[in-house]
């Protein structure tokens, strides 16, 4: 079951999202350990969301008013991080008074990863539907679903660790201007995903 979850999770990883780009960007700019810190944050929140979806929280979040509030808050977080990342490429930050945004440490990168990943709790609904479909198709027991979920998380850790490693290797070959362009691009992509989240039906 863990292997099945791992294979399924790897298929999902191929749809590269903003956090994958953030991992690559952090590793390229600050090194492998920074990228790994971000990977741990993403995996932690994904694991939490998988647990919550298994507990049926998806049904509560799927209510219209709650979903709208979550979308607005998620949009604000993603857009703020996006603008801050984009402006950071030019040497200044939107939120200079917050060390979380201005100083790159393992601690701050981890917290950024937690905030950005948690900014889309609609992921709980996604995992809820994934698990429902797996139960319907394969008649999984609760125990099997637990191991399937573990496999999904292991795929996230494995895939993003490879992304972080590649980013850290490439940092030695990429000129500073390319890294700045990458930072700016990731910022714009985060803004795009924030607006997309808000408009998503």
PyMOL commands that set and color helices and strands:
alter all, ss='L'
color gray80, all
select helices_A, chain A and resi 2-13+18-30+32-54+57-61+64-88+99-102+106-118+122-138+142-170+176-199
alter helices_A, ss='H'
color red, helices_A
deselect
rebuild
show_as cartoon
